C-alpha cells in the first residue's frame, strides 16, 4: 500500500520546527532527510525512523516495524502529532548516523 501525500504533508508540517527537512518520493513511499542524512521515511502511512540507541530514552518500548518486504526493521514513531517528540527523535537519529559518503 502506498503512502498518501496528505500524510506526508501532515508529517512535514509537524517537522517544520526543524531546519533542512527534505523528502524524496520512492516507489509510492517517501524517504525523509534531515540536514542531508536519511533519518527515516513514510511507509504505508507510518512514520518510521532508523533505529539508534538513544531512542530508547525518547521512545521507551519502541515498536519495530518492517518498512517494506525484506526491509530492515525501523522504529515506528508512535505520536507523529507531537512536534516536540519529532524534534527529539530526529535530532537523536541525526546525531548517531554517520556522515554521508561523498
DOROPA-817166 format. One record per residue: residue number from 1; x, y, z of N, C-alpha, C, O, CB in turn; residue in three letters. Coordinates in nm, 3 decimals, decimal comma. Glycine has a CB too. Example, Ala and Ser with C-alpha at 12.3 -4.5 7.8 and 13.67 -1.06 7.14 Angstrom:
DOROPA-817166
     i        nu        nv        nw       cau       cav       caw        cu        cv        cw        ou        ov        ow       cbu       cbv       cbw    aa
     1     1,319    -0,569     0,780     1,230    -0,450     0,780     1,320    -0,330     0,780     1,424    -0,332     0,846     1,131    -0,447     0,905   ALA
     2     1,285    -0,225     0,708     1,367    -0,106     0,714     1,290     0,003     0,787     1,341     0,114     0,804     1,408    -0,060     0,572   SER
END
This chain:
DOROPA-817166
     i        nu        nv        nw       cau       cav       caw        cu        cv        cw        ou        ov        ow       cbu       cbv       cbw    aa
     1     0,085    -0,118     0,000     0,000     0,000     0,000     0,089     0,124     0,000     0,181     0,135     0,082    -0,096     0,000     0,123   UNK
     2     0,064     0,215    -0,088     0,142     0,338    -0,095     0,094     0,438     0,010    -0,022     0,436     0,053     0,132     0,401    -0,237   UNK
     3     0,186     0,523     0,050     0,152     0,628     0,147     0,084     0,744     0,077     0,106     0,768    -0,042     0,279     0,677     0,222   UNK
     4     0,001     0,815     0,151    -0,073     0,927     0,092     0,008     1,056     0,100     0,085     1,077     0,194    -0,208     0,945     0,161   UNK
     5    -0,010     1,139     0,002     0,053     1,271     0,002     0,001     1,354     0,119     0,074     1,437     0,173     0,026     1,345    -0,133   UNK
     6    -0,124     1,333     0,159    -0,181     1,405     0,274    -0,104     1,373     0,402    -0,076     1,463     0,482    -0,329     1,369     0,292   UNK
     7    -0,071     1,245     0,423     0,004     1,208     0,543     0,144     1,268     0,538     0,195     1,315     0,639     0,011     1,055     0,558   UNK
     8     0,206     1,265     0,421     0,338     1,328     0,405     0,331     1,475     0,442     0,415     1,524     0,518     0,389     1,311     0,261   UNK
     9     0,234     1,547     0,389     0,220     1,690     0,418     0,196     1,715     0,567     0,248     1,811     0,623     0,107     1,750     0,336   UNK
    10     0,119     1,629     0,630     0,095     1,641     0,774     0,225     1,626     0,851     0,256     1,707     0,938    -0,008     1,535     0,821   UNK
    11     0,303     1,522     0,819     0,430     1,499     0,888     0,526     1,615     0,863     0,593     1,661     0,955     0,493     1,366     0,843   UNK
    12     0,534     1,662     0,739     0,622     1,774     0,708     0,582     1,900     0,786     0,669     1,976     0,828     0,621     1,803     0,558   UNK
    13     0,454     1,921     0,804     0,408     2,035     0,884     0,454     2,021     1,029     0,498     2,118     1,090     0,253     2,047     0,877   UNK
    14     0,443     1,900     1,084     0,488     1,877     1,221     0,639     1,895     1,233     0,689     1,936     1,338     0,448     1,736     1,267   UNK
    15     0,712     1,864     1,127     0,858     1,876     1,127     0,906     2,016     1,090     1,027     2,040     1,085     0,917     1,776     1,030   UNK
    16     0,815     2,107     1,065     0,854     2,241     1,020     0,935     2,317     1,126     0,994     2,420     1,094     0,731     2,322     0,984   UNK
    17     0,940     2,270     1,250     1,020     2,334     1,353     1,169     2,304     1,334     1,254     2,370     1,394     0,974     2,288     1,492   UNK
    18     1,199     2,203     1,251     1,339     2,166     1,225     1,387     2,228     1,094     1,310     2,239     0,998     1,354     2,013     1,222   UNK
    19     1,516     2,267     1,089     1,570     2,318     0,963     1,608     2,204     0,869     1,634     2,092     0,912     1,693     2,407     0,991   UNK
    20     1,609     2,234     0,742     1,664     2,142     0,641     1,597     2,006     0,636     1,665     1,904     0,623     1,809     2,123     0,666   UNK
    21     1,466     2,002     0,645     1,391     1,878     0,624     1,360     1,870     0,474     1,316     1,967     0,413     1,258     1,874     0,711   UNK
    22     1,383     1,754     0,418     1,354     1,732     0,277     1,301     1,590     0,262     1,310     1,510     0,355     1,482     1,756     0,187   UNK
    23     1,247     1,560     0,147     1,198     1,425     0,122     1,215     1,391    -0,025     1,235     1,478    -0,109     1,050     1,411     0,164   UNK
    24     1,208     1,263    -0,052     1,213     1,214    -0,189     1,111     1,101    -0,201     1,108     1,010    -0,119     1,357     1,165    -0,228   UNK
    25     1,028     1,109    -0,304     0,931     1,003    -0,330     1,006     0,884    -0,389     1,092     0,899    -0,475     0,818     1,051    -0,426   UNK
    26     0,971     0,765    -0,341     1,035     0,645    -0,391     0,936     0,529    -0,388     0,900     0,481    -0,280     1,161     0,612    -0,309   UNK
    27     0,894     0,485    -0,503     0,805     0,370    -0,519     0,680     0,379    -0,431     0,643     0,282    -0,366     0,880     0,243    -0,486   UNK
    28     0,616     0,494    -0,430     0,492     0,512    -0,355     0,511     0,545    -0,209     0,413     0,563    -0,136     0,411     0,389    -0,366   UNK
    29     0,635     0,555    -0,165     0,665     0,590    -0,026     0,752     0,716    -0,027     0,782     0,770    -0,133     0,736     0,471     0,048   UNK
    30     0,793     0,763     0,090     0,869     0,887     0,099     0,986     0,871     0,194     0,969     0,831     0,309     0,778     1,003     0,146   UNK
    31     1,106     0,901     0,145     1,227     0,899     0,226     1,242     1,039     0,286     1,229     1,138     0,215     1,354     0,859     0,141   UNK
    32     1,269     1,047     0,417     1,282     1,176     0,485     1,429     1,202     0,516     1,499     1,117     0,572     1,197     1,178     0,617   UNK
    33     1,475     1,320     0,479     1,612     1,365     0,503     1,609     1,477     0,607     1,520     1,562     0,607     1,679     1,413     0,371   UNK
    34     1,708     1,475     0,694     1,726     1,583     0,791     1,871     1,626     0,783     1,962     1,547     0,810     1,688     1,539     0,938   UNK
    35     1,892     1,751     0,744     2,024     1,807     0,729     2,113     1,717     0,643     2,231     1,697     0,673     2,088     1,830     0,865   UNK
    36     2,054     1,663     0,538     2,128     1,584     0,440     2,141     1,437     0,470     2,193     1,363     0,386     2,259     1,639     0,427   UNK
    37     2,096     1,390     0,585     2,104     1,248     0,620     1,965     1,185     0,613     1,865     1,247     0,649     2,165     1,229     0,760   UNK
    38     1,961     1,062     0,566     1,834     0,987     0,567     1,808     0,941     0,709     1,882     0,859     0,763     1,838     0,865     0,468   UNK
    39     1,703     0,995     0,770     1,670     0,956     0,907     1,555     0,856     0,913     1,537     0,788     1,014     1,635     1,079     0,989   UNK
    40     1,477     0,848     0,807     1,365     0,756     0,807     1,279     0,778     0,686     1,326     0,819     0,580     1,283     0,773     0,932   UNK
    41     1,151     0,748     0,702     1,061     0,765     0,591     0,917     0,737     0,630     0,886     0,700     0,744     1,101     0,675     0,477   UNK
    42     0,833     0,755     0,533     0,690     0,727     0,550     0,660     0,605     0,464     0,676     0,606     0,342     0,600     0,851     0,509   UNK
    43     0,616     0,500     0,530     0,586     0,372     0,467     0,447     0,329     0,511     0,421     0,316     0,631     0,693     0,264     0,503   UNK
    44     0,359     0,307     0,417     0,220     0,268     0,448     0,158     0,361     0,551     0,092     0,317     0,645     0,216     0,123     0,499   UNK
    45     0,180     0,491     0,533     0,128     0,595     0,623     0,172     0,575     0,768     0,097     0,603     0,861    -0,023     0,598     0,616   UNK
    46     0,295     0,526     0,785     0,359     0,516     0,916     0,491     0,593     0,908     0,563     0,582     0,809     0,382     0,366     0,958   UNK
    47     0,521     0,670     1,010     0,649     0,739     1,017     0,748     0,646     1,087     0,734     0,617     1,206     0,637     0,876     1,092   UNK
    48     0,848     0,600     1,013     0,948     0,510     1,065     1,084     0,578     1,059     1,115     0,649     0,963     0,950     0,376     0,987   UNK
    49     1,165     0,557     1,163     1,299     0,614     1,166     1,401     0,503     1,190     1,368     0,395     1,239     1,310     0,723     1,276   UNK
    50     1,525     0,534     1,155     1,632     0,437     1,174     1,651     0,410     1,323     1,642     0,501     1,404     1,765     0,487     1,110   UNK
    51     1,675     0,285     1,358     1,692     0,251     1,500     1,831     0,293     1,549     1,933     0,247     1,498     1,671     0,099     1,522   UNK
    52     1,832     0,379     1,648     1,957     0,420     1,713     1,938     0,402     1,863     1,826     0,406     1,914     1,997     0,569     1,676   UNK
    53     2,048     0,383     1,933     2,042     0,350     2,076     1,973     0,456     2,160     1,897     0,423     2,251     2,180     0,328     2,128   UNK
    54     1,999     0,584     2,131     1,945     0,690     2,217     1,793     0,701     2,210     1,733     0,766     2,295     2,007     0,822     2,178   UNK
    55     1,730     0,640     2,111     1,584     0,646     2,103     1,517     0,567     2,214     1,400     0,590     2,244     1,537     0,595     1,968   UNK
    56     1,590     0,476     2,276     1,529     0,400     2,386     1,494     0,492     2,503     1,405     0,460     2,581     1,624     0,289     2,434   UNK
    57     1,562     0,604     2,515     1,529     0,702     2,619     1,412     0,791     2,578     1,338     0,840     2,663     1,651     0,788     2,651   UNK
    58     1,397     0,812     2,449     1,293     0,902     2,398     1,162     0,828     2,374     1,054     0,880     2,403     1,340     0,969     2,269   UNK
    59     1,173     0,708     2,320     1,055     0,626     2,292     1,073     0,492     2,364     1,115     0,394     2,303     1,034     0,604     2,137   UNK
    60     1,041     0,488     2,493     1,051     0,360     2,564     0,956     0,258     2,501     0,847     0,294     2,456     1,019     0,378     2,715   UNK
    61     0,997     0,135     2,498     0,915     0,027     2,439     0,881     0,056     2,293     0,769     0,030     2,248     0,786     0,008     2,519   UNK
    62     0,978     0,109     2,221     0,957     0,142     2,080     0,917     0,018     2,001     0,970    -0,091     2,023     1,083     0,206     2,019   UNK
    63     0,824     0,036     1,911     0,776    -0,074     1,829     0,857    -0,077     1,699     0,866     0,024     1,629     0,623    -0,059     1,799   UNK
    64     0,916    -0,191     1,670     0,991    -0,210     1,546     0,895    -0,256     1,437     0,812    -0,344     1,459     1,107    -0,311     1,566   UNK
    65     0,910    -0,196     1,320     0,825    -0,230     1,206     0,913    -0,252     1,083     1,020    -0,192     1,071     0,719    -0,117     1,179   UNK
    66     0,868    -0,337     0,994     0,936    -0,358     0,867     0,875    -0,258     0,767     0,753    -0,258     0,747     0,920    -0,509     0,816   UNK
    67     0,958    -0,172     0,705     0,903    -0,070     0,615     0,845    -0,128     0,485     0,747    -0,076     0,433     1,009     0,030     0,582   UNK
    68     0,906    -0,234     0,435     0,864    -0,298     0,310     0,920    -0,439     0,312     1,011    -0,468     0,391     0,914    -0,217     0,183   UNK
    69     0,869    -0,528     0,229     0,917    -0,666     0,231     1,070    -0,672     0,218     1,129    -0,607     0,131     0,852    -0,747     0,118   UNK
    70     1,131    -0,750     0,303     1,276    -0,770     0,309     1,352    -0,647     0,355     1,475    -0,643     0,345     1,327    -0,812     0,174   UNK
    71     1,283    -0,546     0,406     1,349    -0,427     0,459     1,397    -0,451     0,601     1,351    -0,542     0,669     1,254    -0,307     0,456   UNK
    72     1,492    -0,368     0,645     1,544    -0,377     0,781     1,443    -0,313     0,876     1,379    -0,214     0,841     1,683    -0,308     0,794   UNK
    73     1,427    -0,369     0,995     1,333    -0,311     1,092     1,370    -0,167     1,128     1,487    -0,132     1,139     1,329    -0,396     1,219   UNK
    74     1,266    -0,087     1,144     1,281     0,053     1,182     1,188     0,080     1,300     1,099     0,001     1,329     1,249     0,149     1,061   UNK
    75     1,211     0,191     1,366     1,128     0,228     1,480     1,010     0,313     1,432     1,028     0,412     1,361     1,211     0,306     1,587   UNK
    76     0,890     0,272     1,473     0,772     0,350     1,439     0,755     0,462     1,540     0,755     0,438     1,661     0,646     0,260     1,434   UNK
    77     0,742     0,585     1,492     0,718     0,699     1,580     0,572     0,691     1,623     0,483     0,700     1,539     0,752     0,837     1,509   UNK
    78     0,547     0,675     1,753     0,410     0,648     1,798     0,317     0,768     1,796     0,195     0,751     1,794     0,415     0,594     1,936   UNK
    79     0,371     0,889     1,796     0,287     1,008     1,808     0,334     1,116     1,710     0,392     1,217     1,753     0,290     1,062     1,953   UNK
    80     0,311     1,098     1,580     0,359     1,197     1,483     0,289     1,332     1,493     0,325     1,427     1,424     0,344     1,144     1,344   UNK
    81     0,187     1,342     1,580     0,119     1,470     1,601     0,193     1,558     1,700     0,154     1,673     1,722    -0,024     1,447     1,649   UNK
    82     0,299     1,506     1,760     0,370     1,576     1,866     0,502     1,634     1,812     0,600     1,561     1,799     0,398     1,480     1,985   UNK
    83     0,504     1,765     1,779     0,626     1,823     1,720     0,748     1,815     1,812     0,860     1,801     1,763     0,600     1,967     1,685   UNK
    84     0,728     1,824     1,943     0,840     1,817     2,035     0,903     1,677     2,034     1,025     1,663     2,039     0,796     1,855     2,177   UNK
    85     0,818     1,575     2,028     0,869     1,438     2,018     0,945     1,421     1,887     1,055     1,364     1,886     0,752     1,336     2,027   UNK
    86     0,889     1,469     1,778     0,955     1,457     1,648     1,091     1,526     1,649     1,188     1,474     1,594     0,867     1,514     1,538   UNK
    87     1,097     1,643     1,709     1,224     1,716     1,716     1,328     1,633     1,793     1,442     1,621     1,748     1,204     1,854     1,785   UNK
    88     1,290     1,577     1,906     1,382     1,495     1,985     1,425     1,370     1,908     1,543     1,334     1,909     1,318     1,456     2,118   UNK
    89     1,331     1,306     1,843     1,360     1,184     1,767     1,455     1,214     1,652     1,557     1,147     1,636     1,230     1,121     1,714   UNK
    90     1,423     1,315     1,573     1,505     1,345     1,455     1,645     1,391     1,495     1,743     1,355     1,429     1,438     1,452     1,370   UNK
    91     1,657     1,468     1,602     1,790     1,510     1,647     1,870     1,391     1,698     1,990     1,382     1,672     1,778     1,616     1,757   UNK
    92     1,807     1,300     1,771     1,876     1,182     1,821     1,925     1,094     1,707     2,039     1,048     1,707     1,785     1,102     1,915   UNK
    93     1,838     1,069     1,610     1,877     0,986     1,496     1,989     1,054     1,418     2,089     0,990     1,385     1,756     0,958     1,403   UNK
    94     1,974     1,181     1,390     2,076     1,255     1,315     2,212     1,247     1,385     2,313     1,221     1,320     2,034     1,402     1,298   UNK
    95     2,213     1,268     1,515     2,339     1,269     1,589     2,412     1,135     1,584     2,535     1,131     1,589     2,314     1,307     1,732   UNK
    96     2,339     1,025     1,576     2,402     0,893     1,577     2,433     0,838     1,439     2,508     0,740     1,428     2,313     0,797     1,649   UNK
    97     2,379     0,897     1,335     2,407     0,847     1,200     2,544     0,894     1,153     2,586     1,005     1,186     2,298     0,894     1,102   UNK
    98     2,613     0,811     1,077     2,740     0,855     1,022     2,717     0,963     0,914     2,607     0,973     0,859     2,819     0,735     0,963   UNK
    99     2,820     1,040     0,886     2,809     1,139     0,780     2,794     1,068     0,646     2,842     0,957     0,628     2,931     1,232     0,778   UNK
   100     2,726     1,135     0,554     2,704     1,077     0,421     2,837     1,063     0,348     2,927     1,146     0,362     2,606     1,163     0,339   UNK
   101     2,846     0,957     0,271     2,965     0,936     0,189     2,959     1,028     0,069     2,852     1,049     0,011     2,978     0,788     0,145   UNK
   102     3,072     1,082     0,033     3,078     1,172    -0,083     3,086     1,093    -0,211     3,092     1,150    -0,320     3,198     1,269    -0,073   UNK
END
